[in-house]
Amino acid sequence: MTEPSEYELAAWRDIQRFKGRPLSKMIRKVGEQAATGATQLGNRAAQYLEKRPRAQAAVSRGQNFVGKGANAIGTGARKAAGVIPDGLADWSGSAFGSMRKTVGRVSRAGLSPQRVVAKHRKRGHDVALLHDLRRLDLQQIDLVRGQGTSWGYPIAAALSGMGAGLVISGGELAVPVSGGVAAAPSGVAVAGAFVGDAAWVLGLASRSVGHVSLLYGYDPEEPGEKVFVMSIVNAGTAMSASAKSAAMADVSRLTQALVRGKTWAVLDKSILAQVSRQFANKFALRFTKQGLGKVVPLAGIAIGGTFNWATLESIVDAASIAYRRRFLLEKYPRLAEEEALDLVPHPGQDDSVSTDEVISVLDELAKVGGPDLHTRPSASQ
C-alpha cells in the first residue's frame, strides 16, 4: 500500500491536533496547589472567626481546631516535601529500587506477541509474526485493540493512589480529635506510602506502554523499544513547558531513529539497566512532588485517586499518539513532510508548575555510553 486510507488520514490529522485532555491536565496540577493552599486556607478561616463578635464563644474552639488542622497539614507537607526528597538521594539502593524490580517483573507478565497475533488471526487478518501487524491498515489494528488499555490501567493506578492517600493523610484525620500531632503518620509511613505508590505507578506505566506497543506491532522487550517506552512514560508525566519540550524532543528523535531502522547493538544489558535506573529515580522524584496533594487530610484520598488516574490516562494517551504516529510514518514516510512538531515552550505555558522535573532519556542514554541521538542525522545515514 503506497497511499494511506481515509481512516489513516483521519487518524493522522487527529494526531496532529491532539494536545492532551484538559481535565487530566487540571487534575494533575491539583497536588501542588492543594498542598500549598491548605495551610493558607486554615489561616484565612481563623482570621474570619476572629472578625465575628457573635462567634466569640466559638473562636477559641475554632482557632484550636483550625490550628491543629493546619499544623497537621504542615507536618504532612513537610514530610512529603522535605523528608522524602532527601530520601530520594539514592533510590536505587533503597526500598524503591527493590520494589521497582519486583513490580517491573510482574508488570511484564502476560504481555505476549503471540496473543496479539492470535487475536488478529481470529479476525481473519493475514499475519504470522508481530512485525506483520505494521503492514495492516490502522483500522484493522484499532478493531483488535479495543478500549481496555484506556480504562484498566487508570483504574488500577487510582486504587493505588487512594490507598497511598489514606496512609499518608489518614492519620492526620485523627489529629483534631485526639488533640496532638503524635497521631500524625510517621515519616517512615509517609515515605513508605509514596515509595510504594511511585513503584506501582511506574510498573503500571511501563506495562501500559508496552501493551500499546504490542498492539501496533512493536516488541517492548527489544533494546530500542525499551528506551522508547521510557521516553513515552516521560512525555506522559511531564507537566511544565520545559519538561514537555525535553520529553517530546526525545520521542521525536527516537521515532526518527527507529523508523530508519537504526541498529541498537551497543545497547547491552548494562547500559539499559543504568538508563532504566536513572530514569526510575527521576520519575519517582517527579511523581512524588506532583502528588503532594495526598498529604491533605481527607481530601488526600480523593486527590490521590484522581491524580493517579489522570497520570496513567495521560501516559496511555501519549503511548497511543506516539505509536500511531510511528506506525503511519513507517508506512508512509511522506507524511513527515506535512508535520511540524512544536517542541519549543511558549512564554507563560504551564509556568505555574514548579514541581516538575526535567528529564531526558536520551541524555541519560548518552551519559552511560549509548548512542547520542541529539544531532539530526544526514540524509545518507
N, C-alpha and C positions, 0 to 999 in steps of 0.2 A: 504494500500500500504506500503510495507516494504522497497522497494528499489526505489531510485529516477529515474525518466525517463531520457532519453537522454537530453531533453530540460532542465530539472532541473540541471543535472550535468554540462551542458554547462554554465548555469546561475551561478552556484556555482563557477566555475573557473573564470568567469568574475568578480565576487565579489572579489575574492582573488587578482585579478590583478589590480583592479581599484585604481588609485592614484589621481583622480581628473582631471579636464580639464586644460591643460597648459594655454590656452588662458584666462580662468577665473581667474587663479592664477595671471597671469601677470596684468590683468586689475585691480584687487583688490589691487595691490601694487602701482598703479599709483598715488593714492591720496596723500600719504605721499611724494613721490618723486616730484610730481607736486607742492605741497605747499611749500616745502623747496627749490626746484630748481628754481622757477620762479624769485625770487629776485636775485639769483646768475646770472641768465641769463640776467637780466636787467643791472647789474653791468658790466658784460662782454661786453654787447652792447655799453655801454658808453665808456669803455676803447678802444674798436675797433674804434669808431668815433674819439677819441682824437688822435689816431696814424695816421690818414689820413689827410695830409696837404690840399689836394684839397677839403676836406669836411669841411674846417674851417667855411665856411658860414653856414653850417647846424649843426655844433657842438652844438651851444648854444640851437637851437631848439630841436635837437636830445636829448641832455642831459636833457633838461627840460621835454620832453615827457617821456623819459625812467625813469627819476627821479620820476615823478608823478605816472607813471605806477607801478614802484617798490614800491613806498610809499603806493599806493592803495592795492597792493598785500600784503605788510607787514601789513597794517591795518587789512585787512580781515583775514590774518593768525593769527594775534594776537587775534582777536575777537574769532576765532574758537578755537585756541589752549590755550587761556588764559581765556577769559570771560566765555566761555561755560563750560569747565571742572569745573570752580569754581561754576557755577550754578548747576552743577550736584551733588553737595554735598548732596542734598536731593530731588531727582527726585520724590519720592513717594508723596511729599506734593506739587509738582509743577504742571505746566500745563501738563507735560509729563504723570504724574500719571493719571490725568483725561482723557487725550486723549487715553492713553493705555487702560483704562477700556472701553471707548466707542468703540474704534476700535476693541478691543477684542470681544465685544458682536456682533458687525457687522461681524467680521471675521468668526464666527461660524455659521452664518445664511446659511441655505441651505445645510449644511453637514448632511446628513441623512443616517443612516444604512439601512433604508427601501429602499431608492432609489438604493443603491448599490446592495442589494439583488434582487430587481426587475429587474435590468439590467442583472444579472446572470440568472434569471429565463427566461428572454426573449431569452437568448442564449441556453436554454434547460438544464442548469446546475441544478442538484438536490440539492437545498439549500432552507432552510426556515428561518434561522437566520444568522446574520452576522458571528457568530462563525463558521458556516458550511463552510465558504469560505476556512478555513485553511486546510481542507482535500482535496481540489481540487488540480489538477496539476497546477503548476506555469504557464504553458502555457495558461490554461483557465483564470487565473487571468489577465494575460497580454493582452489577447484578449479583455477583457472588459475595462481594464484600458485606453488604447489609449495613445495619446500624449498630451492631454490637459494641464496636470499639468506642462509639460516641457516647455510650451510656455506662457500660460496665466499669471502665476504669475510673471515671469521675466519681461513681457511686462508692467504689472501694476506697478511694482517696478521701472522700467526705467522711466516711465512717472512722477512718484513722484520725482525721482532723478533729472530729468531735470527741474521740477518746482522749487525744492529747489535750484539747481544751478543758476537758473535765478534770484531768490530772493536774494541769497547770493552774487553772483558776478555781477548781472545786474546793480546795482547802481554804481559798480566800473567802468563799461564801460564808464560812463559819466565823470569820473574824469579827464582824459587827455584833454577832450574837454571843460569842464566847468571851469577848472583851479583851482580846490580846492578839498580838501578831504571832504568838507562838503557834497558833493554829494554821498559819500560812504554810504551804508546802515548802519543804527544804530545797536548797539549791540543787541537791543531788536529784530530787524528784523532778524538779523543773527541767534540769538539764537532760535527765533520762527521757522525759516525755518528748522534748524537742529532738533528741538524738534518734529515738525510735521512729518518730513521725517522719523525720527527714530521710532516714534509711528506707522506710516503707514507701514513701512517695517516689524516691529515686528509683527504687525497684519497679514500681508501677509505671513510672515514666519510661524506663528503658524497655519494659515489656510491651507497653502500648505502641511505642515507635517501632520496635521490632516486629510486632504484629502487623502494623500497617505496611512495613517494608515487604513482608512476605506476600501480602495481598496484591502488591504491584509487581511481583516477580523478582525481588531482591532478597538475598540471604543475609540476615543481620549478623551471622557468625563469621562472615568474611572480613578480613582485616580492614579494608577500606570502608565497609559498611558500618563497622563498629565506631569508627571515627565520625561517620555521617550521622549515626544515631545520637552520639553525644552532642553534635552541633545542633541538631533539631531540638533536643531537650533544652539546650542553652537558649535557643531562639524562642522556645515556648514559654520560658520563665523570665526572660528579660523584660524589664518594665520601663527603665529610663531610656531617653533618646540615645545616649552614648552606648548603653548596653545592647540595645536593639541593633544599632548600627554595626557593632562588632560582631554580634551573633549572625546577622543576615549576610554580612560580608563573608563569614566562614561558610555558611550554607551555599552561597553563590559560587565561591571558588571551588568548594568540594564537588558541587554539581558539575561544573565545567571539567574538572579533572576526571570524574567518574564517567561522564558522558564520552570523553575522549578515550576511555579505556586505559587510563594511566595505571601502570603496574605498581603494586604495593609490596614488592618482595622485601623491602627494607623494614617493613612493619612487623618485626618479630614480636614474640610474646612479651619480652621485656619492655620494649618501647610502648606497646599497647597498655601494659599494666601500669606503667608510670603515668601515661596520659590519663588513663581512667581514674587513677588515684587522685591526681591533682585536680581533675575536673570535679570529682565527687567532693573533695574538700571545699572547693569554691562554691559548688552547688549548695552544700549544706549550710555554709555561711549565708549565702543569698536567701535561701529558703527560710532560715531561722529569723533573719532580720525582717523579711517581708511578712512573716507570720506573727509578729509581736502582739497582734490583737488577741491572741489566745490567752494572754495574761489577764485580760479584763474580766472581773467576776461576773458569772452567769453568762454574759454576752460572749465570753471567750469560747464557750461550747459551740454556739451558733456560728461565730466568726471562724472558728477552726474548721468546721464542716464546709461552710460555703467557700472559704479561701482555698482549701484543698481541692474542692470540686472545680472551681474556676481554674486552678493551676493545671490540673490534668486535662480539662477541657481545652485549654489553650495549647497544651503540648500535643494533644491529638489533632487539633486543627493545624498546627504547624507541620506535623508529620504528613497530614493529608495534602496540604498545599505543596510541600517540598517534593514528595514522591510523585504526585500527579504532574507537577511541573517537569520533573526529571524524566518521567515516563514519556511525556509528549515531546520533550526536546530530543530524546534519543531517537524517536521515530521520525520526527520532523524537524531537523536542525534549523531550517529556515525560520522557524518561529522565534528563534533567538534574536533575529534582526528586528522583530516587531516589539521587543521587550526593552524597557528601560527601567531597571530596578532603582528605586530611590533609597540609597543607603546612607545618605547624609542627613543627620538630625537637623531639624529646623529650629530656629530660635523659639524658646518657650515650650517646645514639645516635650511633655512629660518631665519638665524640670522639677516638678514638685516631689518627685520620687527620690528621696535621699537615702533609702535603704538598699539600693540596688548595687550589686557587684558587677563590674565589667569583666566579662570572661571571653577569652578567645581560645577555642580548642586548637586552632592552627598555631597559635603562639606556643601553647604547651607542647604540641607535636614537634615543632621546630627545635624547642629547647632541649628535648631529650634525644635528638638525633634523627628524627623522622624527616620526611620531605618538607621543604619550605615552599608552600603554595601561595605566599603573599604576593609574588610578582606574577603578572599576567603573562602566560606563555606566548611565544611567537606562533605564527600560523604553521610553521614547519614542525612544531612539537606535537 
